[in-house]
């Protein structure tokens, strides 16, 4: 595998090399990540898909793995409350890309819901964990009220901190690529944090920027090769 990793390259490599069958993506939008991914079972979740049935059919002919894909135009909370059993059909959720609403509470619920269905060797990939500016870290309300038009990562970084502070049964780190890719696997937590949810809620971007390496458990892109033993 070459450098310049992104979420699609990582997801496909894990599917191919770990024998993963079920891939789910939360926050599909136009499908530019979802459609090319090759997996036996694919599940798309988004409150508003940014493609119509013609485009979906075109992508199925271009990428035949999409003929058997399942599409749930639902908020992720509603999906997990009512539709996840139907979607998984008794199979484990091997790998999930969490790229939905870029806010702390939303991303946290998505991750915790995914963990309930993930096997011991499963992987969650979180996008947008490392905002590089105050504006990029806006909450949805700030993003909307300020008419910000740049890359928006939100405060997903707080989700990483929350998981590292409250869960000792998962390991969490962030790869320094593709806007910060959070990697979550089951196992002992490396260098856990000790923040409470209330403390995390009150943290500012400036505090985060001064401590991002420690708080995110930031790893260089090459760490992916080491952690997953890439040949």
C-alpha positions in Angstrom: 0.0 0.0 0.0 1.3 3.5 -0.9 1.2 6.6 1.3 -1.4 9.4 0.9 -4.0 7.3 2.7 -7.6 8.3 2.8 -10.8 6.7 4.2 -11.6 4.8 1.0 -8.2 3.3 0.6 -8.1 2.2 4.2 -11.6 0.8 4.1 -10.9 -1.2 1.0 -7.6 -2.5 2.3 -9.2 -3.7 5.5 -12.0 -5.4 3.6 -9.6 -7.2 1.3 -7.0 -8.2 3.9 -9.2 -9.0 6.9 -11.9 -10.9 5.1 -14.6 -8.4 6.0 -17.9 -9.0 4.4 -20.1 -6.2 5.7 -19.3 -2.5 5.0 -21.6 0.3 6.3 -21.2 4.0 5.6 -23.0 6.7 7.7 -23.1 10.0 5.8 -23.1 8.9 2.2 -24.3 12.1 0.5 -23.3 11.8 -3.2 -21.8 8.3 -2.8 -18.3 9.2 -4.0 -16.8 7.0 -1.3 -19.6 4.4 -1.0 -20.1 3.4 -4.6 -16.5 2.3 -5.4 -16.0 0.2 -2.3 -16.0 -3.5 -3.0 -17.6 -5.7 -0.3 -20.0 -8.6 -0.2 -22.6 -6.6 1.7 -22.9 -2.8 1.6 -25.2 -0.6 3.7 -25.7 3.1 3.0 -27.2 5.4 5.6 -28.0 9.0 5.1 -31.1 11.2 5.8 -30.9 12.7 2.3 -29.1 10.8 -0.5 -27.6 13.3 -3.0 -28.2 11.0 -6.0 -31.3 9.7 -7.8 -32.3 6.3 -8.9 -30.7 6.8 -12.4 -27.4 7.7 -10.8 -27.7 4.8 -8.5 -28.3 2.4 -11.4 -25.4 3.9 -13.3 -23.1 3.3 -10.3 -24.4 -0.3 -10.1 -23.3 -1.0 -13.7 -20.0 0.8 -13.2 -19.4 -1.0 -9.8 -21.4 -4.2 -9.9 -21.0 -4.7 -6.1 -23.7 -2.1 -5.7 -26.5 -4.2 -7.2 -26.8 -5.9 -3.8 -26.3 -2.8 -1.7 -28.9 -1.7 0.8 -29.9 2.0 1.0 -31.6 3.5 4.1 -32.6 7.1 3.7 -32.9 7.7 7.4 -31.2 9.6 10.2 -28.7 7.3 11.7 -30.4 7.3 15.1 -33.6 6.1 13.5 -31.7 3.5 11.5 -30.2 2.0 14.6 -33.5 2.1 16.4 -35.6 0.4 13.8 -33.7 -0.9 10.8 -30.3 -2.2 11.7 -31.4 -5.7 12.3 -33.0 -5.8 8.9 -29.9 -4.3 7.3 -27.4 -6.7 8.9 -29.5 -9.9 8.5 -27.8 -11.5 11.5 -24.3 -10.8 10.3 -21.7 -8.7 12.2 -20.9 -5.2 11.2 -17.3 -5.7 10.1 -16.3 -2.2 9.2 -18.1 1.2 9.3 -17.2 4.6 8.0 -18.8 7.2 10.3 -19.0 10.4 8.3 -22.4 11.7 9.2 -23.4 14.8 11.2 -20.1 16.4 12.3 -21.0 17.1 15.9 -19.8 15.6 19.1 -23.1 14.1 20.3 -24.2 12.8 16.9 -20.8 11.2 16.1 -20.6 9.6 19.5 -24.0 8.0 19.2 -23.0 6.6 15.8 -19.8 5.1 17.1 -21.5 3.6 20.2 -24.3 2.1 18.1 -21.8 0.6 15.7 -19.8 -1.0 18.5 -22.9 -3.0 19.6 -22.8 -4.9 16.3 -19.0 -5.0 15.6 -17.1 -8.3 15.9 -13.9 -8.5 18.0 -11.7 -7.8 14.9 -14.0 -5.1 13.5 -13.0 -1.5 12.7 -14.7 1.9 12.8 -13.2 4.7 10.7 -14.2 8.2 11.7 -13.7 11.1 9.3 -13.1 14.8 10.2 -11.3 14.3 13.5 -8.6 16.9 13.1 -9.8 20.4 12.2 -7.0 22.8 11.3 -8.8 26.0 12.1 -11.4 27.5 14.4 -13.8 27.9 11.5 -13.4 24.2 10.4 -14.3 23.2 14.0 -17.6 25.1 14.1 -20.7 23.5 15.4 -23.5 23.1 12.9 -25.2 26.2 14.3 -22.0 28.2 14.0 -21.3 26.8 10.5 -24.8 27.9 9.4 -24.9 31.3 11.1 -21.5 32.4 9.8 -22.1 31.2 6.2 -18.8 29.4 6.4 -17.9 27.8 3.0 -14.6 26.1 3.8 -13.9 22.5 4.8 -16.1 21.7 7.8 -15.0 19.1 10.3 -17.2 20.2 13.2 -16.3 19.1 16.8 -15.9 15.4 16.1 -12.6 15.7 17.9 -14.6 15.8 21.1 -16.0 12.4 20.3 -12.4 11.0 20.1 -11.7 12.5 23.5 -14.9 11.1 25.0 -14.2 7.6 23.8 -10.6 7.8 25.1 -11.8 9.0 28.5 -14.7 6.7 29.1 -14.1 3.4 27.2 -11.4 1.1 28.4 -12.6 -1.7 26.1 -11.6 0.0 22.8 -8.4 1.5 21.4 -8.7 4.8 19.7 -6.2 6.9 17.7 -6.3 9.4 14.8 -4.2 9.1 11.7 -2.8 12.4 10.5 -4.3 12.3 7.0 -7.6 13.0 5.2 -8.8 15.6 7.8 -7.9 13.2 10.6 -9.1 9.6 10.4 -10.2 8.2 13.7 -9.5 4.4 14.0 -11.5 2.5 16.6 -10.9 -1.2 17.4 -11.8 -3.4 20.3 -9.0 -4.0 22.8 -7.1 -2.3 25.6 -7.1 1.5 25.4 -3.7 3.0 24.7 -2.9 6.1 26.9 -6.4 6.8 28.1 -7.5 10.3 28.9 -9.4 11.3 32.1 -11.8 14.0 31.0 -15.5 13.9 32.0 -18.1 14.5 29.4 -19.0 17.8 31.0 -15.3 18.9 30.7 -15.1 17.9 27.1 -18.3 19.8 26.3 -16.7 23.0 27.5 -13.4 22.7 25.7 -12.5 25.4 23.1 -10.8 25.0 19.8 -7.8 26.9 21.1 -7.4 24.4 23.9 -7.7 21.6 21.4 -5.1 23.1 19.0 -2.6 23.4 21.8 -3.0 19.7 22.8 -4.2 18.0 19.6 -1.3 15.4 19.5 -2.0 14.1 23.0 -5.8 14.4 23.0 -6.3 12.7 19.7 -3.6 10.1 20.2 -2.3 11.3 16.8 -0.3 9.0 14.7 1.6 9.5 11.5 0.0 8.1 8.4 2.6 5.3 8.3 1.3 4.0 11.7 -1.5 2.3 9.8 1.1 -0.1 8.3 2.4 -0.9 11.8 -1.0 -1.2 13.6 -2.6 -3.4 11.0 0.6 -5.2 10.0 0.5 -4.2 6.4 3.0 -6.1 4.3 
